[in-house]
């Protein structure tokens, strides 16, 4: 078996090297097809990817879950274990002010050792690598002893409702592991992300003339009180991480701090790193009052809390209810429009071990565990019990920024890692 796997990997890696120019051309073409979200129409790029894969003899099913939001699913092998899912998103954030770019944002040009354009880091570079690794097997007529599913989704940048969430909840795309291509500099294995808890408070008061505020009931002051209570109770509150991820979190804090330094915030680096095991609180929206000389009758506030590993949205909501009672503010109404649990894949999982081994061989480093403060499509797979890990070319420092670019050699390296990881996973 070991000799067979070694031979397959040699063939597959040689195939990737021979197709180097074609893989770079594919990445360039993906960048050249604008797929900004919002508005979120990925029809053109989805059609291109579908045709591209089908030219290699593999059927691709297309599903439009909302206008312009197209999902692609392509499968190789016989259904049954082991089942590995490859997942990438086709959408990118808007290019913004074009005058602030040093080159056209959708040029897809090669300049020096980089490929240029929106999505080169996040994540058309990763998407090109996943596609290239996927088609290697039909091109080489390799019959894998398992099931390989490639998926491309339309709306990671706006929450994933019509993409990854639909794939798992409605289409039932659930496997033994999922490999995703978000940017990790090829130096990190992205294992998890903090949870989300958005809460909206609404306070009602009694209007009166501003010159005699004692005759009224000030709704803004009620909201001010609840905001103070929320911040005092939750802001930067440390939470003990579960034992199976605690060691990875300790390393992940250092990784996050280093990223903050690279982004130009050395004085904030330590504080950013500490966010991994602490609750963050952002008072994002507040609306209240109609005129300066009227006691405000109504006020709302929207608060975004990000939850570390070891606490859930239910835990937070339970404590919020207690705070309202304790403060005598039970007349304040609230709703939780968005929430998700913190989620992670322990480094002991097979997909992480196999990926790490192949990164060592192909890139020459041991990838460090990384955890994000924001969410990705991986959470939808993890919530269904699918161990999931991101690994890909490009930098989160450059993602979503003007002059987005990524090292072109990393495209070939990531593709080699992908194809080797697929083979090892299937034969383990």
Secondary structure, DSSP 8 states (H G I E B T S, - for coil): -HHHHHHHHHHHHHHHHHTHHHHHHHHHHHHHS--BTTTT--HHHHHHHHHHHHTTT--EEEEEEETTEEEEEEEEE-SSSSEEEEEEE--B-----GGG-SS-TT---EETTEEESTTTTTTHHHHHHHHHHHHHHHHTT---SSEEEEEEES-GGGTSTTTHHHHHHTS----SEEEE----TTTEEEEEE-EEEEEEEEEE-B--BGGGGGGSB-HHHHHHHHHHHHHHHHTT-B----HHHHHHHHHHHHHHHHHHHHTT-GGGHHHHHHGGGB-EEEEEEEEE-S-TTB--SEEEEEEEEEE-TT--HHHHHHHHHHHHHHTT-TT-EEEEEEEE--EE--TTSHHHHHHHHHHHHHTSS--EEEEESS--THHHHHTTT-EEEE--SS-TTTTTSTT-EEEHHHHHHHHHHHHHHHHHHHT-
